Amino acid sequence: MFVALVCMSLSQACSRPPVSVKSIPSAVVSRRSEVLDPALLNEAVGEREGDAYRLGAGDLLLVAVYGHPELSILPFPPLGADSSVMSRPAGLLVDNDGTVQLPLINSVKVAGLTAAQVRDLLESRLSEYVKDPKVAVQLLFAGNIRYYLLGQFTNPGLKYSDRPLGLLEALTLGGSINLPAASLRSAYVARRGKKLPVDFRRLILEGDLMQNVRLKSGDVVVVPDRQTE
C-alpha cells in the first residue's frame, strides 16, 4: 500500500508542467556612472571665508595721497582744497573695463587686485612724479559683488553685497521663499552658464550646510515654481 502511494505521488509530480523562467527587463535605464566635472566642483567652492576682497567694475574707492590733496580722490573734499578739487565726484569709480583714472598716471588696471595691491601699484606709479609717495586705498562701496535672485522670492531681482556671501545668506537678500509654491527640487545656482551641484532641499529643509556653497559675483540663483516638476 505504501509503495503504491509513493508511486502515485511520483507520477503526479512528474505529470506537472515544467516551471518556465522568464527574464524581466531591468529597471536600470543606464549603467553609465555619472561623474561630476572636477572643475565644476571646484567652482562650487566659490570665495573662501576670510579671502581678501578683490576689486571689480562698479566698486567705489577712496584714494588718499598724503601731502598731495590734488592727487587724492576722497568722498569729501579735504580742508582748504581749491575749487578744482571741490568739483570732483565723491570717490573713485572702477570702470566697466576694470580701470580707474587718476591724475598724472591716467588709466590704471585694478580689477582683480586687493586694496593693498592697488596701494602698492599706485605708490610705484606715482614715484615717477612724487618723491616717496604714501597712498591709502579704501573700498567705499562694493558695487562689483552682485547676485541675481529669480523665481519664488518675495523680493527677487538684482542684489548687491559688500562681501562675498554663502548661498544661505544670499537667499535672504530676496526676502523669503514661497515654499508652498516653490520647487526646491528644481532650484539651482548658475555660474557662467553651468549649474552647480547644490541640493536646495537638503540646505533649506534639512539644514545641510555642506550645500551652502560660497557664491561668486554674477551668480544666478533660481527657485522655480512647482509647475516645472
C-alpha beads as a LAMMPS data file, in Angstrom:
LAMMPS data file: protein, C-alpha beads

229 atoms
228 bonds

1 atom types
1 bond types

-500.0 500.0 xlo xhi
-500.0 500.0 ylo yhi
-500.0 500.0 zlo zhi

Masses

1 110.0

Atoms # bond

1 1 1 0.000 0.000 0.000
2 1 1 2.780 2.388 0.970
3 1 1 4.664 1.608 -2.225
4 1 1 1.518 2.324 -4.262
5 1 1 1.064 5.720 -2.630
6 1 1 4.677 6.669 -3.312
7 1 1 4.390 5.652 -6.960
8 1 1 1.137 7.644 -7.272
9 1 1 2.785 10.766 -5.797
10 1 1 5.765 10.446 -8.099
11 1 1 3.563 10.038 -11.132
12 1 1 1.549 13.147 -10.224
13 1 1 4.720 15.176 -9.693
14 1 1 6.113 14.076 -12.980
15 1 1 2.875 14.983 -14.767
16 1 1 3.026 18.673 -13.672
17 1 1 4.148 21.111 -16.381
18 1 1 7.755 22.217 -16.089
19 1 1 8.430 25.612 -14.456
20 1 1 9.384 28.213 -17.068
21 1 1 11.726 31.081 -16.193
22 1 1 11.210 34.356 -17.994
23 1 1 13.679 37.238 -17.875
24 1 1 12.232 40.563 -16.687
25 1 1 13.574 43.716 -18.310
26 1 1 15.879 45.642 -15.983
27 1 1 14.569 48.868 -14.473
28 1 1 18.039 50.374 -14.821
29 1 1 17.961 52.766 -17.749
30 1 1 21.706 53.179 -17.981
31 1 1 24.674 51.632 -16.250
32 1 1 26.952 54.514 -17.156
33 1 1 28.153 56.177 -13.947
34 1 1 27.714 59.936 -13.814
35 1 1 30.837 61.795 -12.794
36 1 1 30.690 65.495 -11.936
37 1 1 33.215 67.669 -13.676
38 1 1 36.041 68.326 -11.130
39 1 1 36.293 71.888 -12.429
40 1 1 32.599 72.360 -11.692
41 1 1 33.061 71.034 -8.169
42 1 1 35.912 73.463 -7.644
43 1 1 33.687 76.255 -8.934
44 1 1 31.117 75.367 -6.269
45 1 1 33.595 76.280 -3.567
46 1 1 33.471 79.913 -4.665
47 1 1 35.106 82.507 -2.483
48 1 1 36.554 81.300 0.798
49 1 1 35.726 82.875 4.136
50 1 1 38.385 85.426 5.028
51 1 1 39.707 85.901 1.498
52 1 1 40.731 89.481 0.758
53 1 1 38.207 91.333 -1.375
54 1 1 39.265 91.804 -4.985
55 1 1 38.149 94.921 -6.782
56 1 1 35.975 94.955 -9.870
57 1 1 33.752 97.109 -12.043
58 1 1 31.267 99.186 -10.068
59 1 1 33.379 99.476 -6.918
60 1 1 33.892 102.927 -5.428
61 1 1 37.261 103.731 -3.863
62 1 1 38.854 106.289 -1.624
63 1 1 42.413 107.098 -2.719
64 1 1 44.445 109.415 -0.497
65 1 1 47.979 110.564 -1.318
66 1 1 49.448 112.007 1.870
67 1 1 50.676 115.569 1.442
68 1 1 49.113 115.805 -2.020
69 1 1 45.387 116.561 -1.816
70 1 1 45.390 117.451 -5.514
71 1 1 46.125 113.786 -6.298
72 1 1 43.629 112.355 -3.828
73 1 1 40.131 111.076 -4.640
74 1 1 38.049 111.379 -1.487
75 1 1 34.350 111.039 -0.612
76 1 1 34.550 114.572 0.775
77 1 1 36.839 117.494 -0.177
78 1 1 39.901 117.997 2.041
79 1 1 40.146 121.137 4.174
80 1 1 41.492 124.081 2.225
81 1 1 41.007 122.388 -1.142
82 1 1 40.714 124.600 -4.191
83 1 1 37.694 124.717 -6.479
84 1 1 39.057 122.064 -8.883
85 1 1 39.190 119.506 -6.060
86 1 1 35.806 120.604 -4.721
87 1 1 34.175 119.837 -8.074
88 1 1 35.323 116.220 -8.308
89 1 1 32.808 113.385 -7.819
90 1 1 32.873 111.644 -4.449
91 1 1 35.059 108.569 -4.614
92 1 1 36.851 106.831 -7.467
93 1 1 34.686 104.547 -9.603
94 1 1 36.120 101.400 -11.165
95 1 1 35.041 101.441 -14.812
96 1 1 33.498 98.518 -16.689
97 1 1 36.900 97.648 -18.115
98 1 1 38.328 97.347 -14.587
99 1 1 40.360 100.548 -14.684
100 1 1 40.436 103.797 -12.721
101 1 1 41.528 107.233 -13.886
102 1 1 43.968 109.160 -11.698
103 1 1 45.866 112.436 -12.059
104 1 1 49.371 112.153 -13.538
105 1 1 49.261 108.389 -14.083
106 1 1 45.964 108.276 -16.005
107 1 1 44.443 104.796 -16.518
108 1 1 45.335 102.061 -14.038
109 1 1 44.050 98.472 -14.177
110 1 1 42.786 97.492 -10.706
111 1 1 40.249 94.733 -11.394
112 1 1 41.179 91.510 -9.618
113 1 1 43.520 93.261 -7.177
114 1 1 43.105 93.742 -3.447
115 1 1 43.155 97.213 -1.906
116 1 1 46.677 96.547 -0.594
117 1 1 47.885 95.564 -4.060
118 1 1 46.340 98.686 -5.580
119 1 1 48.073 100.799 -2.931
120 1 1 51.461 99.293 -3.831
121 1 1 50.765 99.729 -7.541
122 1 1 49.804 103.396 -7.157
123 1 1 52.824 104.147 -4.998
124 1 1 55.047 102.606 -7.669
125 1 1 53.406 104.564 -10.497
126 1 1 53.366 107.865 -8.578
127 1 1 57.026 107.546 -7.583
128 1 1 57.876 108.731 -11.105
129 1 1 56.320 112.117 -10.261
130 1 1 56.241 112.349 -6.445
131 1 1 59.102 111.719 -4.031
132 1 1 58.366 108.746 -1.743
133 1 1 54.554 108.800 -2.158
134 1 1 52.382 107.343 0.593
135 1 1 48.991 106.150 -0.621
136 1 1 45.931 104.849 1.199
137 1 1 43.236 102.904 -0.648
138 1 1 39.880 102.089 0.918
139 1 1 36.761 100.483 -0.503
140 1 1 33.764 102.803 -0.079
141 1 1 31.112 100.789 -1.909
142 1 1 31.266 97.239 -3.248
143 1 1 29.317 97.530 -6.469
144 1 1 31.154 94.617 -8.043
145 1 1 29.516 91.859 -5.961
146 1 1 26.089 91.255 -7.408
147 1 1 23.735 88.290 -7.418
148 1 1 20.580 87.629 -9.403
149 1 1 17.709 86.019 -7.450
150 1 1 14.933 84.750 -9.695
151 1 1 11.722 82.840 -9.118
152 1 1 9.745 82.270 -5.942
153 1 1 11.239 85.060 -3.810
154 1 1 9.150 87.743 -2.164
155 1 1 11.717 90.290 -3.352
156 1 1 13.531 88.899 -6.421
157 1 1 15.933 90.783 -8.675
158 1 1 19.486 92.098 -8.752
159 1 1 21.124 92.218 -5.306
160 1 1 24.388 93.791 -4.168
161 1 1 26.594 92.767 -1.266
162 1 1 29.560 94.378 0.454
163 1 1 31.279 90.990 0.730
164 1 1 31.123 87.517 -0.824
165 1 1 28.210 85.501 0.575
166 1 1 27.305 81.878 1.029
167 1 1 24.165 80.643 -0.707
168 1 1 22.110 80.660 2.501
169 1 1 22.990 84.294 3.197
170 1 1 22.325 85.284 -0.400
171 1 1 18.845 83.761 -0.258
172 1 1 17.913 86.224 2.484
173 1 1 18.590 89.121 0.098
174 1 1 15.473 88.067 -1.781
175 1 1 13.266 88.249 1.292
176 1 1 11.659 84.868 1.908
177 1 1 10.943 81.912 -0.372
178 1 1 7.322 80.998 -1.060
179 1 1 7.839 77.355 -0.073
180 1 1 4.302 76.110 -0.897
181 1 1 4.719 77.291 -4.490
182 1 1 8.474 76.744 -4.859
183 1 1 10.166 73.707 -6.357
184 1 1 13.291 73.210 -4.259
185 1 1 13.990 70.026 -6.179
186 1 1 14.372 72.031 -9.405
187 1 1 16.162 75.033 -7.851
188 1 1 19.740 75.673 -8.918
189 1 1 22.677 78.077 -8.957
190 1 1 24.018 79.019 -12.388
191 1 1 27.564 80.245 -12.897
192 1 1 28.745 81.213 -16.356
193 1 1 26.106 79.045 -17.990
194 1 1 26.658 75.956 -15.821
195 1 1 24.599 74.598 -12.942
196 1 1 26.411 73.997 -9.665
197 1 1 25.752 70.692 -7.821
198 1 1 23.650 72.143 -4.994
199 1 1 20.711 70.419 -3.263
200 1 1 18.310 73.150 -2.101
201 1 1 16.026 70.688 -0.309
202 1 1 18.834 69.466 1.910
203 1 1 20.057 73.012 2.519
204 1 1 16.731 74.629 3.420
205 1 1 14.634 71.778 4.807
206 1 1 17.340 69.688 6.468
207 1 1 19.892 72.365 7.323
208 1 1 22.720 70.612 5.467
209 1 1 25.392 73.313 5.449
210 1 1 27.520 71.255 3.086
211 1 1 25.202 72.646 0.414
212 1 1 25.911 76.239 1.491
213 1 1 28.386 76.963 -1.303
214 1 1 30.205 80.275 -1.493
215 1 1 28.809 82.366 -4.325
216 1 1 30.730 84.469 -6.804
217 1 1 29.700 87.781 -8.250
218 1 1 27.320 87.307 -11.158
219 1 1 25.881 84.007 -9.905
220 1 1 22.203 83.404 -10.677
221 1 1 20.018 81.713 -8.056
222 1 1 16.813 80.279 -9.498
223 1 1 13.942 78.884 -7.425
224 1 1 11.214 77.925 -9.945
225 1 1 7.591 77.135 -9.148
226 1 1 6.221 73.616 -8.761
227 1 1 4.856 73.560 -12.296
228 1 1 8.371 72.826 -13.519
229 1 1 8.494 69.485 -11.650

Bonds

1 1 1 2
2 1 2 3
3 1 3 4
4 1 4 5
5 1 5 6
6 1 6 7
7 1 7 8
8 1 8 9
9 1 9 10
10 1 10 11
11 1 11 12
12 1 12 13
13 1 13 14
14 1 14 15
15 1 15 16
16 1 16 17
17 1 17 18
18 1 18 19
19 1 19 20
20 1 20 21
21 1 21 22
22 1 22 23
23 1 23 24
24 1 24 25
25 1 25 26
26 1 26 27
27 1 27 28
28 1 28 29
29 1 29 30
30 1 30 31
31 1 31 32
32 1 32 33
33 1 33 34
34 1 34 35
35 1 35 36
36 1 36 37
37 1 37 38
38 1 38 39
39 1 39 40
40 1 40 41
41 1 41 42
42 1 42 43
43 1 43 44
44 1 44 45
45 1 45 46
46 1 46 47
47 1 47 48
48 1 48 49
49 1 49 50
50 1 50 51
51 1 51 52
52 1 52 53
53 1 53 54
54 1 54 55
55 1 55 56
56 1 56 57
57 1 57 58
58 1 58 59
59 1 59 60
60 1 60 61
61 1 61 62
62 1 62 63
63 1 63 64
64 1 64 65
65 1 65 66
66 1 66 67
67 1 67 68
68 1 68 69
69 1 69 70
70 1 70 71
71 1 71 72
72 1 72 73
73 1 73 74
74 1 74 75
75 1 75 76
76 1 76 77
77 1 77 78
78 1 78 79
79 1 79 80
80 1 80 81
81 1 81 82
82 1 82 83
83 1 83 84
84 1 84 85
85 1 85 86
86 1 86 87
87 1 87 88
88 1 88 89
89 1 89 90
90 1 90 91
91 1 91 92
92 1 92 93
93 1 93 94
94 1 94 95
95 1 95 96
96 1 96 97
97 1 97 98
98 1 98 99
99 1 99 100
100 1 100 101
101 1 101 102
102 1 102 103
103 1 103 104
104 1 104 105
105 1 105 106
106 1 106 107
107 1 107 108
108 1 108 109
109 1 109 110
110 1 110 111
111 1 111 112
112 1 112 113
113 1 113 114
114 1 114 115
115 1 115 116
116 1 116 117
117 1 117 118
118 1 118 119
119 1 119 120
120 1 120 121
121 1 121 122
122 1 122 123
123 1 123 124
124 1 124 125
125 1 125 126
126 1 126 127
127 1 127 128
128 1 128 129
129 1 129 130
130 1 130 131
131 1 131 132
132 1 132 133
133 1 133 134
134 1 134 135
135 1 135 136
136 1 136 137
137 1 137 138
138 1 138 139
139 1 139 140
140 1 140 141
141 1 141 142
142 1 142 143
143 1 143 144
144 1 144 145
145 1 145 146
146 1 146 147
147 1 147 148
148 1 148 149
149 1 149 150
150 1 150 151
151 1 151 152
152 1 152 153
153 1 153 154
154 1 154 155
155 1 155 156
156 1 156 157
157 1 157 158
158 1 158 159
159 1 159 160
160 1 160 161
161 1 161 162
162 1 162 163
163 1 163 164
164 1 164 165
165 1 165 166
166 1 166 167
167 1 167 168
168 1 168 169
169 1 169 170
170 1 170 171
171 1 171 172
172 1 172 173
173 1 173 174
174 1 174 175
175 1 175 176
176 1 176 177
177 1 177 178
178 1 178 179
179 1 179 180
180 1 180 181
181 1 181 182
182 1 182 183
183 1 183 184
184 1 184 185
185 1 185 186
186 1 186 187
187 1 187 188
188 1 188 189
189 1 189 190
190 1 190 191
191 1 191 192
192 1 192 193
193 1 193 194
194 1 194 195
195 1 195 196
196 1 196 197
197 1 197 198
198 1 198 199
199 1 199 200
200 1 200 201
201 1 201 202
202 1 202 203
203 1 203 204
204 1 204 205
205 1 205 206
206 1 206 207
207 1 207 208
208 1 208 209
209 1 209 210
210 1 210 211
211 1 211 212
212 1 212 213
213 1 213 214
214 1 214 215
215 1 215 216
216 1 216 217
217 1 217 218
218 1 218 219
219 1 219 220
220 1 220 221
221 1 221 222
222 1 222 223
223 1 223 224
224 1 224 225
225 1 225 226
226 1 226 227
227 1 227 228
228 1 228 229
